């Protein structure tokens, strides 16, 4: 089963308006700041859709480092 944790929190400082904290079933984590709730949701959706591609790239890089 694929599990994602998405936390979107409104913040009030110059970096952005919404903090987006994400983690996935591959133990990848990321935090970004977006200027609108719509941008925050769009980023979270894209990040989750790319989980398998991101993990594959990570696996390839780790294999190359070991060789």
Buried (B, 14 or more C-beta within 10 A) or exposed (E): EEEEEBEBEEEEEEEBBBBBBBBBBBEBEEEBBBEEEEBBBEBBEEBBEEBEEBBEEEEEEEEEEEE
